[in-house]
């Protein structure tokens, strides 16, 4: 068989798209971790992180030096917004396939100078072949695209309008995974808790909470995770199900972005600081719940007062984990054209202050884990993942692989939890 090397950038949805690509091409290609041996090299790209275009062409050039005889393809979000410009800048690339067009991968591979980057293309009823790295857990797409108009985000321009995948197809896929021994599934979408807003086929009216209830009824599935919910759609019905459904893992990734209502309005996030804090106050009533977040520092127009509002939210919520970044402009976004860009050095100082403060919070959170007992999936011989999404190192144990067990935290070293099965 021919060999495929695939490099994936960006979010978990891109990771799942790469898994679909691997599975769709499995009749002709086997995966290799060495690009030097590959007949086909694919870069599955992301537009969210800083300087994605530079990163793409830098990586293409490096890989071509390693293997000038391979066929090259570019997929994903950067492919969506650059299209034929990729072929102009790198004429050795054979095909360009957008983030919304993964089901066309066989056609792309078998043609020369193939370009398909239609962000309105609908493959929500396409049944992808499946592959996964871990036999006990998997990711399931429940929707594609995004209807939000966040002024800093390029995703709606690369993944198109939001369309939900029919619920019967989702349940059928998860039932098959359960039959194959999968214990944990993660539902994926740009705004998962807005599921059901729009389908491309006739469909009964359902929402994300309805989907969670149906998934939890599938025998064999013991842990349900999802990413990422939008704070705007975290209504009481959803929070009640999250709190009381025993199969739903008690971890929620809740992107704040800014603690200033004024900046949130400029970001077009649709919620206020008060709404976010209220939702988190409800979540904190759940025993051992874990709340993680994303924060952008130095968004255009952010004052010191606005930044202090962000610090205030972090102090009050005490996020278990925080992904924080200095704002950087993205092509095709409204924020990139805003006149009041924050000085980079000022933004960097704010980021350092935010991260330093959060590290102290995290230190306290981790130290308080000692001697606690968590329900956890043994996903690797030496790795357990707790119900609230903490990684726990354990002694090698083949006997418990794929099982949900109780793990006691015996030691905390920095931000590493060491536990034992009890």
PyMOL commands that set and color helices and strands:
alter all, ss='L'
color gray80, all
select helices_A, chain A and resi 12-24+35-37+52-66+77-82+84-89+102-109+155-159+167-179+192-194+208-216+231-233+236-244+261-267+273-283+304-317+335-337+344-367
alter helices_A, ss='H'
color red, helices_A
select strands_A, chain A and resi 2-8+29-31+40-45+71-76+93-98+114-116+137-141+143-144+163-164+184-188+223-227+251-253+290-297+321-326+373-380+383-386+391-393+404-413+416-421
alter strands_A, ss='S'
color yellow, strands_A
deselect
rebuild
show_as cartoon
